[in-house]
Amino acid sequence: MKRIAILGAQWGDEGKGKVVDFLAKDMDVVARYSGGPNAGHTVIIGDKKYILHLIPSGILHPNTMNVMGNGMVVDPESLIKEMEELEKAGVSFQDNLLISESAHVIMPYHKKLDALNEKIRGSKQIGTTLRGIGPAYADKASRIGIRVGELLHPDILREKLAFNLKIKNAIIENFFGEKGFDLEELYENTLTWAEKIKGFVGNSVLFMREAISSGKSILYEGAQGTMLDIDHGTYPYVTSSNPTIGGILTGLGVPKDAVDTIVGVVKAYTTRVGGGPFPTEEKGSIGELLRNQGHEYGATTGRPRRCGWLDLVALKFASWINGMTHIAITKLDVLDGFDTIKVCVAYEIDGEITEEFPTNPVDFAKAKPIYKELPGWKTPVKGISRWEDLPKEAAGYVEFIAEATDTKILLVSTGAERNETVTLV
């Protein structure tokens, strides 16, 4: 298990930050490959709580190199703020952070357009984090985006900003009736950001090639989750990148043989943020109980998450898409106290029963869950760190998920802290 991919197997918020932090202590490199400040990876160490949005979770380990790959979109303003907060907390990263010169930049006009686009959708809102992720990736696909490396070349930067503002200001002012951006002001701000991050910018593809060639251990850190993948998620209620396994290869420039172990991080129940169908959602007291016991509020937005029972149909689909070899179960302790625990094992769609995940969003919107009930456990699992100490019902629940997804159990999280973890490999 020298090169491990950590992927979200649900709709994000699975607890990837803790899993990455737990494993990073033994890794030479932690590399992120997709997304941007829409991620919110929470790591709790003792009485300190770290929320990382852009910087990989391995930054809390001083001997681990952290790479922000070319597949990411980077908001320099947010990145600088995150760096300053880490410095205040006593975290040093001067020698162990690399930002890809090929990653695309989120500009202030991307964030403004994100908010304006959501507003005009009305009741059909996607529920984005309003961090400018979608518009930045759209510019990348349209081949008018600005890359991090171009921030370090003032003449090229100014030329590209001028071109982009002709388009963005026309949309913002003429379509939305809002005030656009001043070129000189934006240019000066961008130069200020560039000055603060230039020492961390470099060729991430070359770094990854050399790390792989020299036999270094690597952890690939995913953001968001499989069901938010732009191609395989519940479109259009998805993110704008590929948080699935393919995103690693393109988002870091590594070959397929560079990944040995693929770990799907699975919350013991299911949550979702924003719009879109959610077959197992519990809107009553059970949903509230899960939300309160699991502290289910977005690390990035603070929004309350929608909560429900585990969706095994979607999870089996995620296992196939990613080629998952292992699972890491998180927040098992949130299910303490339930007499029975429901798991969705099939859907009913237009009167037909299916165990297959529908890729047609029209069909998925009509899916009704078919549940299997498993026995709960009355003995708290919080803080348990040995498999043999888990109540047999809790162990049975985890084994049921692993068997259904045809994976091995890597670890089980029984609390927010590092030491509240059961390891099986």
Kinemage of the C-alpha trace (Angstrom):
@kinemage 1
@onewidth
@group {chain A} dominant
@subgroup {mainchain}
@vectorlist {calphas} color= white
{ca met a 1} P 0.000 0.000 0.000
{ca lys a 2} L 2.609 2.467 -1.125
{ca arg a 3} L 0.476 4.637 -3.406
{ca ile a 4} L -3.005 5.103 -2.044
{ca ala a 5} L -5.947 6.983 -3.528
{ca ile a 6} L -8.463 8.376 -1.034
{ca leu a 7} L -11.767 9.034 -2.804
{ca gly a 8} L -15.178 10.189 -1.657
{ca ala a 9} L -17.658 7.383 -2.355
{ca gln a 10} L -20.838 9.389 -1.761
{ca trp a 11} L -21.875 13.043 -2.198
{ca gly a 12} L -18.783 14.454 -0.507
{ca asp a 13} L -18.375 15.296 3.201
{ca glu a 14} L -17.482 11.675 3.940
{ca gly a 15} L -14.643 12.531 6.307
{ca lys a 16} L -11.758 12.270 3.851
{ca gly a 17} L -9.720 14.855 5.776
{ca lys a 18} L -9.395 12.647 8.842
{ca val a 19} L -8.581 9.560 6.778
{ca val a 20} L -5.889 11.407 4.823
{ca asp a 21} L -4.420 12.893 7.997
{ca phe a 22} L -4.389 9.483 9.687
{ca leu a 23} L -2.499 7.879 6.795
{ca ala a 24} L -0.300 10.852 5.856
{ca lys a 25} L 2.135 10.323 8.716
{ca asp a 26} L 3.556 7.354 6.822
{ca met a 27} L 3.581 8.993 3.375
{ca asp a 28} L 6.246 10.983 1.570
{ca val a 29} L 3.760 12.897 -0.596
{ca val a 30} L 0.107 13.938 -0.334
{ca ala a 31} L -1.292 15.236 -3.630
{ca arg a 32} L -4.652 16.805 -4.450
{ca tyr a 33} L -5.838 16.503 -8.017
{ca ser a 34} L -9.220 18.217 -8.454
{ca gly a 35} L -11.585 20.859 -7.124
{ca gly a 36} L -10.751 24.015 -5.261
{ca pro a 37} L -11.882 25.940 -2.188
{ca asn a 38} L -15.268 24.226 -2.433
{ca ala a 39} L -13.621 21.419 -0.455
{ca gly a 40} L -13.644 21.504 3.331
{ca his a 41} L -11.449 18.859 4.949
{ca thr a 42} L -11.647 18.950 8.737
{ca val a 43} L -8.862 17.516 10.891
{ca ile a 44} L -9.069 17.514 14.692
{ca ile a 45} L -5.879 17.010 16.694
{ca gly a 46} L -6.327 17.306 20.457
{ca asp a 47} L -8.087 20.594 21.128
{ca lys a 48} L -7.147 22.055 17.741
{ca lys a 49} L -9.437 21.994 14.718
{ca tyr a 50} L -8.029 22.583 11.239
{ca ile a 51} L -10.276 23.191 8.231
{ca leu a 52} L -8.405 22.935 4.943
{ca his a 53} L -9.967 24.053 1.677
{ca leu a 54} L -7.128 24.090 -0.850
{ca ile a 55} L -3.967 22.846 0.839
{ca pro a 56} L -3.713 19.028 1.120
{ca ser a 57} L -4.414 17.541 4.545
{ca gly a 58} L -0.868 16.190 4.755
{ca ile a 59} L 0.338 19.711 5.545
{ca leu a 60} L -0.059 18.898 9.249
{ca his a 61} L 2.836 16.445 8.954
{ca pro a 62} L 6.115 18.403 8.562
{ca asn a 63} L 7.951 15.615 6.729
{ca thr a 64} L 5.243 15.139 4.091
{ca met a 65} L 5.390 17.000 0.765
{ca asn a 66} L 2.036 18.437 -0.310
{ca val a 67} L 1.155 18.953 -3.963
{ca met a 68} L -1.715 20.995 -5.395
{ca gly a 69} L -2.079 19.448 -8.842
{ca asn a 70} L -2.817 20.851 -12.270
{ca gly a 71} L -6.394 19.551 -12.119
{ca met a 72} L -7.267 21.948 -9.306
{ca val a 73} L -8.643 25.486 -9.549
{ca val a 74} L -6.900 27.843 -7.149
{ca asp a 75} L -8.270 31.007 -5.589
{ca pro a 76} L -5.088 32.918 -4.635
{ca glu a 77} L -6.948 35.112 -2.159
{ca ser a 78} L -8.393 32.096 -0.340
{ca leu a 79} L -5.090 30.257 -0.508
{ca ile a 80} L -3.174 33.113 1.090
{ca lys a 81} L -5.754 33.352 3.870
{ca glu a 82} L -5.473 29.609 4.491
{ca met a 83} L -1.683 29.842 4.599
{ca glu a 84} L -1.826 32.702 7.089
{ca glu a 85} L -4.222 30.784 9.335
{ca leu a 86} L -1.941 27.749 9.312
{ca glu a 87} L 1.036 29.929 10.222
{ca lys a 88} L -0.898 31.404 13.147
{ca ala a 89} L -1.644 27.858 14.309
{ca gly a 90} L 2.072 27.056 14.253
{ca val a 91} L 2.027 24.924 11.095
{ca ser a 92} L 5.128 25.352 8.942
{ca phe a 93} L 4.928 24.690 5.205
{ca gln a 94} L 7.801 26.645 3.666
{ca asp a 95} L 9.510 23.495 2.391
{ca asn a 96} L 6.635 21.083 1.881
{ca leu a 97} L 4.072 22.786 -0.368
{ca leu a 98} L 4.063 22.813 -4.184
{ca ile a 99} L 1.417 24.560 -6.289
{ca ser a 100} L 1.162 23.429 -9.894
{ca glu a 101} L 1.980 26.158 -12.381
{ca ser a 102} L -0.638 24.555 -14.650
{ca ala a 103} L -3.549 24.787 -12.195
{ca his a 104} L -6.176 27.323 -13.233
{ca val a 105} L -6.881 30.461 -11.236
{ca ile a 106} L -10.231 31.451 -9.761
{ca met a 107} L -10.657 35.174 -10.309
{ca pro a 108} L -13.089 37.505 -8.508
{ca tyr a 109} L -15.256 37.616 -11.628
{ca his a 110} L -15.674 33.834 -11.432
{ca lys a 111} L -17.106 34.122 -7.919
{ca lys a 112} L -19.428 36.938 -8.924
{ca leu a 113} L -20.693 35.024 -11.944
{ca asp a 114} L -21.187 31.925 -9.792
{ca ala a 115} L -23.482 33.856 -7.459
{ca leu a 116} L -25.351 35.584 -10.307
{ca asn a 117} L -25.866 32.316 -12.172
{ca glu a 118} L -27.308 30.667 -9.052
{ca lys a 119} L -29.595 33.625 -8.441
{ca ile a 120} L -31.081 33.487 -11.924
{ca arg a 121} L -31.772 29.754 -11.567
{ca gly a 122} L -34.315 30.500 -8.854
{ca ser a 123} L -35.894 27.295 -7.572
{ca lys a 124} L -33.621 25.245 -9.850
{ca gln a 125} L -30.431 26.223 -8.027
{ca ile a 126} L -27.584 23.707 -8.037
{ca gly a 127} L -26.568 24.700 -4.525
{ca thr a 128} L -22.962 25.557 -5.333
{ca thr a 129} L -20.564 26.856 -2.689
{ca leu a 130} L -20.398 30.169 -4.632
{ca arg a 131} L -16.599 29.886 -4.702
{ca gly a 132} L -16.341 30.370 -8.468
{ca ile a 133} L -15.494 26.728 -9.170
{ca gly a 134} L -17.847 26.159 -12.111
{ca pro a 135} L -17.051 29.407 -13.974
{ca ala a 136} L -13.303 28.789 -13.541
{ca tyr a 137} L -13.541 25.275 -14.984
{ca ala a 138} L -15.779 26.654 -17.762
{ca asp a 139} L -13.033 29.111 -18.729
{ca lys a 140} L -10.531 26.252 -18.668
{ca ala a 141} L -12.687 24.283 -21.112
{ca ser a 142} L -13.207 27.415 -23.221
{ca arg a 143} L -9.409 27.895 -23.348
{ca ile a 144} L -9.510 31.414 -21.954
{ca gly a 145} L -8.523 30.538 -18.379
{ca ile a 146} L -5.519 31.941 -16.552
{ca arg a 147} L -3.049 29.475 -15.051
{ca val a 148} L -1.099 29.915 -11.828
{ca gly a 149} L 2.195 30.105 -13.710
{ca glu a 150} L 0.916 33.048 -15.732
{ca leu a 151} L 0.501 35.071 -12.547
{ca leu a 152} L 4.281 35.290 -12.494
{ca his a 153} L 4.443 36.943 -15.946
{ca pro a 154} L 2.927 40.443 -15.584
{ca asp a 155} L 2.688 41.268 -19.304
{ca ile a 156} L 0.925 38.032 -20.203
{ca leu a 157} L -1.276 38.327 -17.123
{ca arg a 158} L -2.442 41.824 -17.982
{ca glu a 159} L -3.194 40.871 -21.575
{ca lys a 160} L -5.268 37.858 -20.513
{ca leu a 161} L -7.097 39.827 -17.826
{ca ala a 162} L -7.994 42.544 -20.347
{ca phe a 163} L -9.373 39.952 -22.748
{ca asn a 164} L -11.362 38.146 -20.079
{ca leu a 165} L -12.845 41.325 -18.637
{ca lys a 166} L -14.223 42.308 -22.055
{ca ile a 167} L -16.277 39.131 -21.941
{ca lys a 168} L -17.063 39.002 -18.214
{ca asn a 169} L -17.971 42.664 -17.844
{ca ala a 170} L -20.256 42.470 -20.877
{ca ile a 171} L -22.140 39.598 -19.234
{ca ile a 172} L -22.158 41.095 -15.729
{ca glu a 173} L -23.211 44.593 -16.852
{ca asn a 174} L -25.419 43.983 -19.900
{ca phe a 175} L -27.125 40.734 -18.897
{ca phe a 176} L -27.208 40.864 -15.108
{ca gly a 177} L -27.240 44.665 -14.756
{ca glu a 178} L -24.456 44.589 -12.151
{ca lys a 179} L -21.192 46.513 -11.879
{ca gly a 180} L -18.231 44.966 -13.638
{ca phe a 181} L -14.541 44.885 -12.701
{ca asp a 182} L -11.863 47.526 -13.207
{ca leu a 183} L -8.864 46.136 -15.099
{ca glu a 184} L -6.158 48.124 -13.304
{ca glu a 185} L -7.505 47.392 -9.839
{ca leu a 186} L -7.835 43.677 -10.553
{ca tyr a 187} L -4.393 43.573 -12.155
{ca glu a 188} L -2.726 45.187 -9.134
{ca asn a 189} L -4.522 42.849 -6.720
{ca thr a 190} L -3.480 39.841 -8.766
{ca leu a 191} L 0.162 40.932 -8.757
{ca thr a 192} L -0.010 41.203 -4.959
{ca trp a 193} L -1.333 37.659 -4.683
{ca ala a 194} L 1.308 36.392 -7.095
{ca glu a 195} L 4.087 37.900 -5.005
{ca lys a 196} L 2.899 35.988 -1.920
{ca ile a 197} L 2.631 32.558 -3.533
{ca lys a 198} L 5.407 32.615 -6.162
{ca gly a 199} L 7.858 30.739 -3.962
{ca phe a 200} L 5.568 27.699 -3.932
{ca val a 201} L 4.792 27.506 -7.678
{ca gly a 202} L 6.455 24.868 -9.841
{ca asn a 203} L 6.190 21.946 -12.249
{ca ser a 204} L 4.031 19.457 -10.368
{ca val a 205} L 4.024 16.861 -13.167
{ca leu a 206} L 7.815 16.675 -13.088
{ca phe a 207} L 7.767 16.459 -9.294
{ca met a 208} L 5.275 13.592 -9.351
{ca arg a 209} L 7.282 11.750 -12.018
{ca glu a 210} L 10.446 11.987 -9.942
{ca ala a 211} L 8.604 10.974 -6.755
{ca ile a 212} L 7.159 7.881 -8.457
{ca ser a 213} L 10.460 6.972 -10.143
{ca ser a 214} L 12.331 7.182 -6.846
{ca gly a 215} L 9.828 4.922 -5.086
{ca lys a 216} L 8.300 7.479 -2.744
{ca ser a 217} L 5.037 6.665 -0.960
{ca ile a 218} L 2.160 8.790 -2.243
{ca leu a 219} L -1.342 9.500 -1.011
{ca tyr a 220} L -3.750 10.951 -3.576
{ca glu a 221} L -6.288 13.124 -1.771
{ca gly a 222} L -9.714 13.436 -3.342
{ca ala a 223} L -12.170 16.273 -2.858
{ca gln a 224} L -15.970 16.116 -3.128
{ca gly a 225} L -17.358 12.652 -3.935
{ca thr a 226} L -18.167 10.178 -6.691
{ca met a 227} L -21.825 11.166 -6.883
{ca leu a 228} L -20.745 14.753 -7.566
{ca asp a 229} L -18.517 13.797 -10.501
{ca ile a 230} L -19.216 15.917 -13.584
{ca asp a 231} L -19.508 12.762 -15.749
{ca his a 232} L -20.746 10.071 -13.378
{ca gly a 233} L -22.569 12.007 -10.669
{ca thr a 234} L -26.201 13.082 -10.384
{ca tyr a 235} L -25.994 15.678 -13.161
{ca pro a 236} L -26.674 18.609 -13.182
{ca tyr a 237} L -26.377 18.646 -9.369
{ca val a 238} L -22.663 17.954 -9.484
{ca thr a 239} L -19.306 19.660 -9.183
{ca ser a 240} L -17.331 20.785 -12.243
{ca ser a 241} L -14.458 18.292 -12.121
{ca asn a 242} L -13.730 14.583 -11.808
{ca pro a 243} L -13.245 13.590 -8.144
{ca thr a 244} L -13.286 9.950 -9.289
{ca ile a 245} L -10.257 7.761 -10.067
{ca gly a 246} L -9.707 9.160 -13.559
{ca gly a 247} L -9.220 12.620 -12.104
{ca ile a 248} L -5.997 11.464 -10.460
{ca leu a 249} L -4.384 10.566 -13.772
{ca thr a 250} L -5.327 13.789 -15.541
{ca gly a 251} L -5.223 16.076 -12.498
{ca leu a 252} L -1.667 15.140 -11.555
{ca gly a 253} L -0.217 13.826 -14.799
{ca val a 254} L 0.548 10.318 -13.553
{ca pro a 255} L 0.119 6.930 -15.279
{ca lys a 256} L -2.441 4.339 -14.202
{ca asp a 257} L 0.232 2.157 -12.606
{ca ala a 258} L 0.987 4.980 -10.146
{ca val a 259} L -2.018 3.961 -8.000
{ca asp a 260} L -1.811 0.706 -6.010
{ca thr a 261} L -4.694 0.935 -3.540
{ca ile a 262} L -8.032 2.708 -4.025
{ca val a 263} L -9.866 3.564 -0.833
{ca gly a 264} L -13.459 4.748 -0.909
{ca val a 265} L -14.329 6.824 2.129
{ca val a 266} L -17.872 5.980 3.221
{ca lys a 267} L -19.883 7.767 5.863
{ca ala a 268} L -21.910 5.251 7.897
{ca tyr a 269} L -25.042 7.037 6.679
{ca thr a 270} L -25.575 9.441 3.781
{ca thr a 271} L -25.516 13.222 3.534
{ca arg a 272} L -25.895 15.685 0.705
{ca val a 273} L -25.528 19.454 0.357
{ca gly a 274} L -27.383 21.552 -2.188
{ca gly a 275} L -30.040 20.503 -4.667
{ca gly a 276} L -30.674 17.211 -6.400
{ca pro a 277} L -32.455 13.908 -5.750
{ca phe a 278} L -31.635 12.064 -2.535
{ca pro a 279} L -33.670 8.816 -2.267
{ca thr a 280} L -32.741 7.951 1.343
{ca glu a 281} L -33.144 11.469 2.758
{ca glu a 282} L -34.940 11.622 6.112
{ca lys a 283} L -36.704 14.961 6.501
{ca gly a 284} L -38.184 14.284 9.929
{ca ser a 285} L -36.820 13.452 13.366
{ca ile a 286} L -34.344 10.833 12.160
{ca gly a 287} L -32.768 13.296 9.753
{ca glu a 288} L -32.499 15.864 12.525
{ca leu a 289} L -30.977 13.308 14.880
{ca leu a 290} L -28.330 12.328 12.330
{ca arg a 291} L -27.568 15.977 11.615
{ca asn a 292} L -27.210 16.900 15.279
{ca gln a 293} L -25.249 13.832 16.353
{ca gly a 294} L -23.006 14.025 13.295
{ca his a 295} L -22.573 17.827 13.437
{ca glu a 296} L -23.589 17.887 9.794
{ca tyr a 297} L -22.894 21.443 8.746
{ca gly a 298} L -20.676 22.317 5.800
{ca ala a 299} L -17.018 23.010 6.627
{ca thr a 300} L -16.900 25.423 3.682
{ca thr a 301} L -20.357 27.017 3.713
{ca gly a 302} L -21.766 26.236 7.180
{ca arg a 303} L -24.987 25.070 5.544
{ca pro a 304} L -26.903 22.229 7.222
{ca arg a 305} L -26.485 18.988 5.327
{ca arg a 306} L -29.385 16.832 4.218
{ca cys a 307} L -29.186 13.494 6.045
{ca gly a 308} L -30.482 9.986 5.500
{ca trp a 309} L -29.727 6.282 5.606
{ca leu a 310} L -26.865 4.618 3.752
{ca asp a 311} L -27.533 4.237 0.013
{ca leu a 312} L -25.901 0.968 -0.976
{ca val a 313} L -27.070 1.183 -4.597
{ca ala a 314} L -25.128 4.412 -5.134
{ca leu a 315} L -22.208 3.060 -3.112
{ca lys a 316} L -21.876 -0.087 -5.228
{ca phe a 317} L -21.893 2.129 -8.322
{ca ala a 318} L -19.098 4.245 -6.797
{ca ser a 319} L -17.105 1.094 -6.049
{ca trp a 320} L -17.310 0.018 -9.687
{ca ile a 321} L -16.527 3.447 -11.159
{ca asn a 322} L -13.429 3.837 -8.998
{ca gly a 323} L -12.269 0.234 -8.810
{ca met a 324} L -12.295 0.497 -5.028
{ca thr a 325} L -10.103 -2.060 -3.278
{ca his a 326} L -10.811 -0.889 0.281
{ca ile a 327} L -13.295 1.197 2.238
{ca ala a 328} L -12.804 3.500 5.177
{ca ile a 329} L -16.002 3.828 7.229
{ca thr a 330} L -16.412 7.141 9.053
{ca lys a 331} L -18.773 8.430 11.731
{ca leu a 332} L -19.843 4.972 12.860
{ca asp a 333} L -20.389 6.448 16.324
{ca val a 334} L -23.208 8.664 15.002
{ca leu a 335} L -25.360 5.554 14.675
{ca asp a 336} L -24.995 4.680 18.375
{ca gly a 337} L -28.362 4.166 20.000
{ca phe a 338} L -30.512 3.171 17.016
{ca asp a 339} L -32.588 0.017 17.573
{ca thr a 340} L -32.416 -0.777 13.875
{ca ile a 341} L -30.426 0.737 11.031
{ca lys a 342} L -31.796 0.950 7.521
{ca val a 343} L -29.741 0.422 4.380
{ca cys a 344} L -31.088 1.094 0.900
{ca val a 345} L -30.384 -2.044 -1.163
{ca ala a 346} L -32.539 -1.301 -4.225
{ca tyr a 347} L -34.697 1.347 -5.869
{ca glu a 348} L -38.245 1.275 -7.107
{ca ile a 349} L -38.560 3.288 -10.318
{ca asp a 350} L -41.930 3.435 -12.100
{ca gly a 351} L -43.011 0.247 -10.346
{ca glu a 352} L -39.870 -1.687 -11.277
{ca ile a 353} L -37.300 -2.863 -8.700
{ca thr a 354} L -33.642 -2.421 -9.587
{ca glu a 355} L -30.345 -2.813 -7.766
{ca glu a 356} L -28.529 -0.827 -10.469
{ca phe a 357} L -27.837 2.897 -10.181
{ca pro a 358} L -29.661 4.791 -12.956
{ca thr a 359} L -27.375 7.121 -14.908
{ca asn a 360} L -30.397 8.878 -16.424
{ca pro a 361} L -31.215 11.798 -14.079
{ca val a 362} L -34.908 11.598 -14.981
{ca asp a 363} L -35.044 8.019 -13.688
{ca phe a 364} L -32.974 8.774 -10.607
{ca ala a 365} L -35.309 11.610 -9.637
{ca lys a 366} L -38.106 9.031 -9.388
{ca ala a 367} L -36.147 6.460 -7.366
{ca lys a 368} L -37.756 5.270 -4.123
{ca pro a 369} L -35.583 3.357 -1.632
{ca ile a 370} L -36.075 -0.318 -0.828
{ca tyr a 371} L -34.628 -0.898 2.645
{ca lys a 372} L -33.023 -3.771 4.485
{ca glu a 373} L -33.020 -3.393 8.274
{ca leu a 374} L -29.980 -4.355 10.311
{ca pro a 375} L -29.759 -4.568 14.106
{ca gly a 376} L -28.377 -1.511 15.886
{ca trp a 377} L -26.057 -1.456 18.855
{ca lys a 378} L -26.681 0.033 22.279
{ca thr a 379} L -23.055 0.088 23.415
{ca pro a 380} L -21.276 3.317 22.343
{ca val a 381} L -18.472 2.806 19.836
{ca lys a 382} L -16.983 6.288 20.245
{ca gly a 383} L -13.254 6.163 20.864
{ca ile a 384} L -12.852 2.431 20.230
{ca ser a 385} L -9.555 1.676 18.482
{ca arg a 386} L -9.560 -2.142 18.336
{ca trp a 387} L -11.771 -4.234 16.061
{ca glu a 388} L -12.436 -6.842 18.748
{ca asp a 389} L -13.862 -4.128 21.029
{ca leu a 390} L -16.606 -3.133 18.595
{ca pro a 391} L -20.109 -4.404 19.428
{ca lys a 392} L -20.857 -7.378 17.173
{ca glu a 393} L -23.731 -5.484 15.550
{ca ala a 394} L -21.436 -2.574 14.670
{ca ala a 395} L -18.792 -4.915 13.273
{ca gly a 396} L -21.498 -6.743 11.369
{ca tyr a 397} L -22.741 -3.484 9.847
{ca val a 398} L -19.250 -2.622 8.585
{ca glu a 399} L -18.720 -6.137 7.213
{ca phe a 400} L -22.087 -5.974 5.446
{ca ile a 401} L -20.987 -2.809 3.598
{ca ala a 402} L -17.600 -4.278 2.667
{ca glu a 403} L -19.145 -7.485 1.353
{ca ala a 404} L -21.750 -5.606 -0.685
{ca thr a 405} L -19.098 -3.385 -2.294
{ca asp a 406} L -16.626 -6.266 -2.765
{ca thr a 407} L -13.916 -4.406 -0.848
{ca lys a 408} L -11.679 -4.877 2.160
{ca ile a 409} L -11.992 -2.784 5.320
{ca leu a 410} L -9.055 -0.406 5.729
{ca leu a 411} L -10.212 1.467 8.809
{ca val a 412} L -13.242 2.489 10.820
{ca ser a 413} L -13.504 5.936 12.387
{ca thr a 414} L -15.224 5.959 15.782
{ca gly a 415} L -14.748 9.652 16.515
{ca ala a 416} L -13.261 12.860 15.184
{ca glu a 417} L -9.762 12.546 16.675
{ca arg a 418} L -6.792 10.692 15.190
{ca asn a 419} L -6.706 8.028 17.899
{ca glu a 420} L -10.419 7.236 17.567
{ca thr a 421} L -9.746 4.890 14.690
{ca val a 422} L -9.868 1.120 14.179
{ca thr a 423} L -7.324 -0.110 11.618
{ca leu a 424} L -7.545 -3.503 9.927
{ca val a 425} L -4.678 -3.409 7.410
